[in-house]
Amino acid sequence: CINGVGTLILSDGGRYHGGFHNCRKDGQGIFTTADGSVYSGGYKDGKRHGLGTYIFPSGIKYVGTYKNGKRDGRGVYIFTNGQEHFVEYEDGKLR
């Protein structure tokens, strides 16, 4: 069981580096998937929570808030050409 800062390497190629509390991701961390997606931001009880940035393999970014692992609240998609699209989510669904 990890408490504090550490690195977790998953069998599918995913990798997490950041805070842990009671064996769960907690606090600030960076999670990289095998396909190249990257999430950098807050975690609470093992789930994305608070402000975070998600970068898709295509290079498109989503910057916004998360709650209980789902996008929740205001955010912005930033496309590779610099164009921005503002959105609002509620419990993981676009409003």
Backbone as JSON, one array per atom type, in Angstrom:
{
  "sequence": "CINGVGTLILSDGGRYHGGFHNCRKDGQGIFTTADGSVYSGGYKDGKRHGLGTYIFPSGIKYVGTYKNGKRDGRGVYIFTNGQEHFVEYEDGKLR",
  "N": [[0.85, -1.19, 0.0], [0.58, 2.18, -0.87], [1.42, 5.31, 0.46], [1.75, 8.74, 0.14], [4.04, 10.12, -2.26], [4.42, 8.48, -5.35], [5.05, 6.02, -7.96], [3.09, 4.25, -10.24], [2.98, 1.52, -12.31], [1.14, 0.11, -14.82], [-0.03, -3.06, -16.11], [-1.06, -2.82, -18.67], [0.4, -0.88, -19.88], [-0.09, 1.65, -19.01], [0.72, 4.47, -16.9], [1.15, 6.0, -13.78], [2.1, 8.81, -11.94], [2.38, 10.35, -8.92], [0.49, 11.62, -6.12], [-0.55, 9.47, -3.42], [-3.0, 8.06, -1.26], [-3.97, 5.93, 1.23], [-3.59, 3.76, -0.55], [-4.77, 4.68, -2.89], [-5.01, 6.84, -5.78], [-4.38, 10.19, -5.07], [-4.55, 13.65, -4.53], [-2.25, 15.63, -6.41], [-1.39, 14.47, -9.68], [-0.02, 12.66, -12.52], [-1.23, 10.88, -15.2], [-0.53, 8.61, -17.68], [-1.63, 6.99, -20.56], [-1.38, 3.9, -22.45], [-1.97, 4.49, -25.09], [-1.12, 7.04, -25.4], [-2.56, 9.16, -24.34], [-2.83, 11.76, -21.9], [-3.41, 12.66, -18.58], [-3.3, 15.29, -16.37], [-3.49, 16.47, -13.2], [-5.81, 16.93, -10.48], [-6.67, 14.41, -8.06], [-8.94, 12.41, -6.17], [-9.68, 10.04, -3.8], [-8.91, 8.03, -5.63], [-10.03, 8.83, -8.05], [-10.38, 11.14, -10.82], [-10.43, 14.51, -9.9], [-11.29, 17.84, -9.26], [-9.37, 20.52, -10.71], [-8.1, 19.81, -13.93], [-6.08, 18.7, -16.73], [-6.55, 17.17, -19.79], [-4.97, 15.49, -22.32], [-5.46, 14.46, -25.5], [-4.45, 11.74, -27.72], [-4.31, 12.88, -30.24], [-3.48, 15.42, -29.79], [-5.26, 17.37, -29.08], [-6.51, 19.3, -26.39], [-8.21, 19.16, -23.26], [-9.22, 21.3, -20.79], [-10.34, 21.63, -17.6], [-12.78, 21.15, -14.95], [-13.18, 18.33, -12.78], [-15.21, 15.85, -11.23], [-15.58, 13.26, -9.01], [-14.37, 11.51, -10.88], [-15.48, 12.22, -13.32], [-16.03, 14.6, -15.98], [-17.03, 17.76, -14.94], [-18.66, 20.72, -14.64], [-17.32, 23.87, -15.85], [-15.3, 24.02, -18.81], [-12.71, 23.9, -21.33], [-12.0, 23.04, -24.66], [-9.06, 22.82, -26.43], [-7.88, 23.14, -29.53], [-5.47, 21.8, -31.9], [-4.87, 23.8, -33.71], [-5.1, 26.05, -32.24], [-7.64, 27.03, -31.83], [-10.38, 27.54, -29.61], [-12.92, 25.94, -27.72], [-15.51, 26.44, -25.66], [-17.14, 24.73, -23.03], [-19.67, 23.14, -20.97], [-20.02, 20.76, -18.47], [-22.03, 18.31, -16.82], [-21.93, 15.94, -14.45], [-20.4, 14.32, -16.19], [-21.68, 14.64, -18.62], [-22.38, 16.63, -21.48], [-23.79, 19.87, -21.15]],
  "CA": [[0.0, 0.0, 0.0], [1.39, 3.39, -1.0], [0.98, 6.6, 0.99], [2.76, 9.71, -0.25], [4.26, 10.23, -3.71], [4.99, 7.27, -5.92], [4.79, 5.71, -9.36], [2.39, 2.99, -10.47], [3.06, 1.11, -13.71], [0.11, -0.89, -15.05], [0.32, -4.1, -17.08], [-1.5, -2.4, -20.01], [1.29, 0.18, -20.35], [-0.4, 2.91, -18.34], [1.67, 4.85, -15.85], [0.72, 7.11, -12.93], [3.08, 9.32, -10.98], [1.77, 11.4, -8.12], [0.14, 11.35, -4.74], [-1.38, 8.33, -3.03], [-3.48, 8.02, 0.12], [-4.65, 4.64, 1.44], [-3.44, 2.95, -1.77], [-5.5, 5.26, -4.01], [-4.5, 8.11, -6.3], [-4.95, 11.27, -4.27], [-3.73, 14.85, -4.68], [-1.84, 15.92, -7.79], [-0.71, 13.39, -10.36], [-0.02, 12.58, -13.98], [-1.52, 9.53, -15.67], [-0.31, 8.45, -19.12], [-2.12, 5.71, -21.03], [-0.57, 3.26, -23.48], [-2.23, 5.12, -26.4], [-0.52, 8.38, -25.42], [-3.37, 10.16, -23.63], [-2.21, 12.19, -20.64], [-4.2, 13.48, -17.66], [-2.5, 15.92, -15.33], [-4.37, 17.25, -12.35], [-6.19, 16.46, -9.17], [-7.32, 13.13, -7.79], [-9.49, 12.23, -4.83], [-10.18, 8.66, -3.64], [-8.63, 7.24, -6.82], [-10.72, 9.34, -9.23], [-10.07, 12.52, -11.2], [-11.24, 15.42, -9.09], [-10.73, 19.18, -9.25], [-8.89, 21.02, -11.99], [-7.21, 18.9, -14.63], [-5.87, 18.83, -18.17], [-6.5, 15.89, -20.48], [-4.45, 15.65, -23.67], [-5.77, 13.31, -26.35], [-3.32, 11.38, -28.58], [-4.31, 13.78, -31.4], [-2.93, 16.71, -29.38], [-6.34, 18.22, -28.56], [-6.5, 19.37, -24.93], [-9.38, 19.59, -22.5], [-8.85, 21.86, -19.5], [-11.56, 21.89, -16.87], [-12.93, 20.53, -13.64], [-13.66, 16.96, -12.68], [-15.8, 15.49, -9.94], [-15.8, 11.81, -8.93], [-13.9, 10.84, -12.08], [-16.17, 12.67, -14.52], [-15.99, 16.03, -16.25], [-18.15, 18.39, -14.24], [-18.42, 22.16, -14.57], [-16.85, 24.52, -17.07], [-14.02, 23.61, -19.37], [-12.41, 24.36, -22.69], [-11.22, 22.21, -25.57], [-8.1, 23.62, -27.18], [-7.5, 22.34, -30.69], [-4.07, 21.97, -32.28], [-4.72, 25.06, -34.45], [-5.27, 27.14, -31.29], [-9.06, 27.34, -31.64], [-10.92, 27.12, -28.32], [-14.36, 25.68, -27.67], [-15.9, 26.4, -24.25], [-18.22, 23.79, -22.76], [-20.01, 22.9, -19.57], [-20.42, 19.38, -18.22], [-22.67, 17.95, -15.56], [-21.81, 14.5, -14.21], [-19.83, 13.67, -17.36], [-22.48, 14.87, -19.83], [-22.45, 18.03, -21.92], [-25.06, 20.55, -20.84]],
  "C": [[0.89, 1.25, 0.0], [0.68, 4.56, -0.33], [2.1, 7.59, 0.69], [2.87, 9.75, -1.76], [4.91, 8.95, -4.21], [4.63, 7.13, -7.38], [4.14, 4.34, -9.44], [2.46, 2.69, -11.96], [2.09, -0.05, -13.9], [0.54, -1.88, -16.13], [-0.08, -3.73, -18.51], [-0.64, -1.28, -20.59], [1.0, 1.54, -19.75], [0.57, 3.19, -17.21], [1.12, 6.07, -15.1], [1.88, 7.51, -12.03], [2.41, 10.47, -10.23], [1.45, 10.93, -6.72], [-0.74, 10.12, -4.57], [-1.8, 8.52, -1.58], [-4.31, 6.76, 0.26], [-4.72, 3.83, 0.15], [-4.19, 3.49, -2.99], [-4.84, 6.54, -4.47], [-5.18, 9.23, -5.55], [-4.0, 12.48, -4.32], [-3.4, 15.06, -6.14], [-1.1, 14.73, -8.4], [-0.81, 13.49, -11.86], [-0.22, 11.12, -14.36], [-1.37, 9.5, -17.19], [-0.79, 7.06, -19.52], [-1.21, 5.17, -22.12], [-0.78, 3.91, -24.84], [-1.7, 6.55, -26.48], [-1.37, 9.48, -24.82], [-2.69, 10.5, -22.31], [-3.22, 13.01, -19.85], [-3.26, 13.99, -16.59], [-3.43, 16.77, -14.49], [-4.68, 16.56, -11.04], [-6.86, 15.1, -9.18], [-7.85, 13.14, -6.37], [-10.08, 10.82, -4.78], [-10.02, 7.84, -4.92], [-9.25, 7.74, -8.11], [-10.28, 10.77, -9.54], [-11.01, 13.45, -10.46], [-10.55, 16.78, -9.01], [-10.27, 19.57, -10.64], [-7.91, 20.04, -12.62], [-7.12, 19.22, -16.1], [-5.75, 17.43, -18.75], [-6.03, 16.17, -21.9], [-4.7, 14.35, -24.43], [-4.55, 12.97, -27.22], [-3.2, 12.3, -29.8], [-3.68, 15.14, -31.09], [-3.98, 17.69, -28.89], [-6.3, 18.15, -27.04], [-7.89, 19.72, -24.41], [-8.86, 20.08, -21.15], [-10.14, 22.2, -18.78], [-11.6, 21.15, -15.55], [-13.55, 19.14, -13.76], [-14.24, 16.75, -11.3], [-16.1, 13.99, -9.98], [-15.45, 11.09, -10.22], [-14.52, 11.29, -13.38], [-15.98, 14.17, -14.72], [-17.23, 16.65, -15.64], [-17.83, 19.88, -14.07], [-17.9, 22.68, -15.9], [-15.48, 24.02, -17.5], [-13.85, 24.15, -20.76], [-11.61, 23.29, -23.42], [-10.32, 23.15, -26.35], [-7.57, 22.73, -28.3], [-6.06, 22.67, -31.11], [-3.82, 23.24, -33.09], [-4.9, 26.28, -33.55], [-6.71, 27.54, -31.03], [-9.53, 26.78, -30.3], [-12.43, 26.95, -28.4], [-14.74, 25.49, -26.19], [-17.14, 25.54, -24.08], [-18.54, 23.78, -21.28], [-20.55, 21.48, -19.45], [-21.16, 19.29, -16.89], [-22.64, 16.44, -15.45], [-21.36, 13.75, -15.47], [-20.57, 13.88, -18.66], [-22.48, 16.35, -20.18], [-23.81, 18.62, -21.59], [-25.5, 21.34, -22.04]]
}
